[in-house]
């Protein structure tokens, strides 16, 4: 006798919908998601169902419910949330070394595999990074710098490397935020134009060298944080 499949619980369907908004980038890390009444209207479900789904995703580490402020995206997957908790107290030097290893490999591959559209995106993100630096807003710079590096990794067209780097995104942002501090210091500015230029020129050796140079400075600065 065939088993009759049971319908998926409504809360699980809402969780799937909300998770899709996060993983697709529609709700990027750091953004505030729609309010509870807005979600009720958009999804056509009861308030309690929305609340249950949001709490489940908060428990899994994707969302952060901040009383009086709203609910914010803090990770792109359950694994990202686990990594954030697992490496919250990691030594900055070790985070810098891991970041350097991943980014050197990614830059090498990106120089070989990048598309014209990705080059345009790198140019735009590089310009955004420089504007953020010039503004003196440390948090804006952290976000702009992290987004540029993620775009370089994505241009490697290595899905495993890109997913791993994205899952580590919150850990890397926390490290960079601690490194930069509340004030942007001229002596800490790193030129990323040469990295983008090397990727554009399909020069794998130069791209790797630039990524290694950035990693060296990251390790040097991280040593000051220990």
C-alpha positions as a printed NumPy array, in Angstrom:
array([[  0.   ,   0.   ,   0.   ],
       [  1.392,   3.379,  -1.008],
       [  2.037,   5.862,   1.728],
       [  0.127,   9.113,   1.523],
       [  2.636,  11.967,   1.576],
       [  1.936,  14.547,   4.202],
       [  1.913,  18.203,   3.187],
       [  4.937,  20.233,   4.278],
       [  4.172,  22.275,   7.417],
       [  3.391,  25.909,   6.611],
       [  6.189,  27.192,   8.848],
       [  8.718,  25.043,   6.959],
       [  7.538,  26.487,   3.657],
       [  7.984,  30.002,   5.02 ],
       [ 11.447,  29.114,   6.301],
       [ 12.334,  27.904,   2.807],
       [ 11.049,  31.157,   1.272],
       [ 12.978,  33.342,   3.708],
       [ 16.156,  31.276,   3.33 ],
       [ 15.915,  31.69 ,  -0.456],
       [ 15.826,  35.484,  -0.06 ],
       [ 19.063,  35.267,   1.917],
       [ 20.972,  32.767,  -0.201],
       [ 20.013,  34.521,  -3.46 ],
       [ 21.466,  37.792,  -2.217],
       [ 18.097,  39.575,  -2.27 ],
       [ 18.675,  40.135,   1.441],
       [ 22.461,  40.583,   1.716],
       [ 24.461,  40.154,   4.9  ],
       [ 24.063,  43.225,   7.081],
       [ 20.659,  44.205,   5.691],
       [ 17.467,  44.453,   7.704],
       [ 14.724,  42.142,   6.488],
       [ 11.108,  43.32 ,   6.061],
       [  9.146,  43.813,   9.255],
       [  6.845,  41.134,  10.588],
       [  3.669,  42.865,   9.288],
       [  5.313,  43.277,   5.873],
       [  6.211,  39.593,   5.737],
       [  2.699,  38.621,   6.769],
       [  1.326,  40.65 ,   3.851],
       [  3.93 ,  39.429,   1.345],
       [  3.615,  35.742,   2.24 ],
       [ -0.095,  35.635,   3.026],
       [  0.361,  33.722,   6.28 ],
       [ -0.413,  34.346,   9.921],
       [  1.838,  36.446,  12.15 ],
       [  2.647,  33.429,  14.347],
       [  3.894,  31.475,  11.305],
       [  6.214,  34.317,  10.278],
       [  7.473,  34.659,  13.845],
       [  8.187,  30.938,  14.075],
       [ 10.111,  30.957,  10.786],
       [ 12.177,  34.005,  11.714],
       [ 13.039,  32.528,  15.101],
       [ 14.102,  29.26 ,  13.463],
       [ 16.469,  31.064,  11.095],
       [ 17.798,  33.135,  13.987],
       [ 18.447,  29.938,  15.934],
       [ 20.354,  28.552,  12.932],
       [ 22.547,  31.642,  12.79 ],
       [ 21.249,  33.307,   9.616],
       [ 19.284,  36.098,  11.285],
       [ 19.842,  38.313,  14.307],
       [ 16.737,  39.641,  16.069],
       [ 17.572,  43.016,  17.622],
       [ 14.911,  44.362,  19.934],
       [ 13.827,  47.863,  18.979],
       [ 15.82 ,  47.804,  15.722],
       [ 14.63 ,  44.912,  13.587],
       [ 15.901,  41.594,  12.271],
       [ 19.159,  41.519,  10.311],
       [ 20.888,  39.027,   8.021],
       [ 24.166,  37.913,   9.606],
       [ 25.045,  34.823,   7.519],
       [ 24.192,  33.261,   4.163],
       [ 23.846,  29.673,   5.345],
       [ 23.602,  27.572,   8.456],
       [ 27.279,  26.673,   7.993],
       [ 28.184,  30.372,   8.004],
       [ 26.441,  30.755,  11.335],
       [ 28.328,  27.761,  12.723],
       [ 31.642,  29.179,  11.484],
       [ 30.885,  32.538,  13.01 ],
       [ 30.367,  30.956,  16.417],
       [ 33.225,  28.455,  16.033],
       [ 35.878,  31.012,  15.08 ],
       [ 34.669,  34.037,  17.041],
       [ 37.698,  33.803,  19.339],
       [ 40.255,  32.637,  16.768],
       [ 43.649,  34.327,  16.775],
       [ 43.654,  37.183,  14.227],
       [ 46.948,  35.949,  12.791],
       [ 45.41 ,  32.569,  11.991],
       [ 42.411,  34.217,  10.315],
       [ 44.774,  36.384,   8.246],
       [ 46.783,  33.336,   7.171],
       [ 43.66 ,  31.465,   6.105],
       [ 42.34 ,  34.477,   4.227],
       [ 45.665,  34.872,   2.439],
       [ 45.715,  31.24 ,   1.341],
       [ 42.196,  31.344,  -0.046],
       [ 42.585,  34.68 ,  -1.789],
       [ 45.924,  33.846,  -3.405],
       [ 44.43 ,  30.72 ,  -4.942],
       [ 41.295,  32.592,  -5.99 ],
       [ 43.228,  35.463,  -7.605],
       [ 45.291,  32.986,  -9.627],
       [ 42.176,  31.261, -10.935],
       [ 40.302,  34.521, -11.502],
       [ 43.076,  35.779, -13.801],
       [ 42.475,  32.722, -15.948],
       [ 38.688,  32.399, -15.788],
       [ 37.138,  35.864, -15.28 ],
       [ 34.482,  37.118, -17.68 ],
       [ 34.029,  40.596, -19.158],
       [ 31.026,  41.165, -16.889],
       [ 33.07 ,  40.193, -13.83 ],
       [ 35.823,  42.616, -14.826],
       [ 33.264,  45.409, -15.006],
       [ 31.997,  44.431, -11.554],
       [ 35.524,  44.409, -10.135],
       [ 36.127,  47.898, -11.524],
       [ 32.902,  49.168,  -9.962],
       [ 33.638,  47.554,  -6.595],
       [ 37.197,  48.877,  -6.609],
       [ 35.846,  52.393,  -7.153],
       [ 33.31 ,  51.852,  -4.375],
       [ 36.107,  50.704,  -2.046],
       [ 38.142,  53.841,  -2.729],
       [ 35.13 ,  56.092,  -2.171],
       [ 34.47 ,  54.356,   1.138],
       [ 38.085,  54.894,   2.187],
       [ 37.984,  58.568,   1.213],
       [ 34.788,  59.025,   3.211],
       [ 36.574,  58.009,   6.396],
       [ 33.665,  55.74 ,   7.371],
       [ 35.35 ,  52.598,   8.714],
       [ 32.243,  50.391,   8.582],
       [ 31.487,  51.38 ,   4.979],
       [ 35.074,  50.581,   4.065],
       [ 34.929,  47.156,   5.732],
       [ 31.808,  46.272,   3.751],
       [ 33.214,  47.621,   0.464],
       [ 36.548,  45.85 ,   0.899],
       [ 34.914,  42.542,   1.824],
       [ 32.571,  42.761,  -1.173],
       [ 35.482,  43.366,  -3.57 ],
       [ 37.408,  40.374,  -2.225],
       [ 34.348,  38.148,  -2.481],
       [ 33.914,  39.229,  -6.115],
       [ 37.527,  38.246,  -6.845],
       [ 36.898,  34.836,  -5.298],
       [ 33.653,  34.418,  -7.258],
       [ 35.572,  35.201, -10.468],
       [ 37.644,  32.076,  -9.827],
       [ 34.607,  30.05 , -10.945],
       [ 35.418,  27.489,  -8.272],
       [ 32.09 ,  26.879,  -6.565],
       [ 33.566,  25.131,  -3.532],
       [ 36.129,  27.867,  -2.925],
       [ 33.505,  30.581,  -3.383],
       [ 31.013,  28.908,  -1.043],
       [ 33.666,  28.362,   1.634],
       [ 34.834,  31.967,   1.4  ],
       [ 31.253,  33.253,   1.556],
       [ 30.53 ,  31.107,   4.604],
       [ 33.6  ,  32.604,   6.276],
       [ 32.436,  36.098,   5.332],
       [ 31.262,  37.157,   8.786],
       [ 34.472,  35.875,  10.405],
       [ 36.581,  37.783,   7.873],
       [ 34.537,  40.949,   8.32 ],
       [ 34.957,  40.767,  12.098],
       [ 38.717,  40.37 ,  11.641],
       [ 38.906,  43.31 ,   9.221],
       [ 36.693,  45.425,  11.475],
       [ 39.022,  44.812,  14.418],
       [ 42.077,  45.482,  12.26 ],
       [ 40.779,  48.742,  10.813],
       [ 39.432,  50.043,  14.096],
       [ 37.239,  53.103,  14.42 ],
       [ 39.564,  55.322,  12.383],
       [ 41.033,  54.766,   8.912],
       [ 44.778,  55.388,   9.038],
       [ 46.617,  56.468,   5.85 ],
       [ 49.489,  54.09 ,   6.578],
       [ 47.095,  51.122,   6.518],
       [ 45.683,  51.759,   3.053],
       [ 46.387,  48.935,   0.59 ],
       [ 46.144,  49.594,  -3.14 ],
       [ 43.953,  46.969,  -4.801],
       [ 44.077,  48.492,  -8.287],
       [ 47.108,  46.379,  -9.227],
       [ 45.267,  43.199,  -8.236],
       [ 42.302,  44.056, -10.459],
       [ 44.665,  45.078, -13.281],
       [ 46.508,  41.742, -13.066],
       [ 43.227,  39.827, -13.258],
       [ 42.183,  41.931, -16.251],
       [ 45.513,  41.211, -17.965],
       [ 45.072,  37.474, -17.317],
       [ 48.433,  37.561, -15.544],
       [ 48.155,  34.699, -13.072],
       [ 51.592,  35.256, -11.527],
       [ 51.003,  38.969, -10.951],
       [ 47.537,  38.342,  -9.512],
       [ 48.941,  35.758,  -7.117],
       [ 51.788,  38.084,  -6.141],
       [ 49.367,  40.93 ,  -5.376],
       [ 47.148,  38.646,  -3.305],
       [ 50.187,  37.36 ,  -1.404],
       [ 51.331,  40.942,  -0.778],
       [ 47.94 ,  41.798,   0.687],
       [ 48.095,  38.651,   2.818],
       [ 51.548,  39.628,   4.088],
       [ 50.235,  42.988,   5.264],
       [ 47.214,  41.273,   6.793],
       [ 49.492,  38.939,   8.763],
       [ 51.708,  41.844,   9.828],
       [ 48.752,  43.858,  11.09 ],
       [ 47.163,  40.795,  12.684],
       [ 50.304,  40.251,  14.725],
       [ 49.631,  43.623,  16.359],
       [ 46.199,  42.408,  17.484],
       [ 47.441,  39.344,  19.368]])
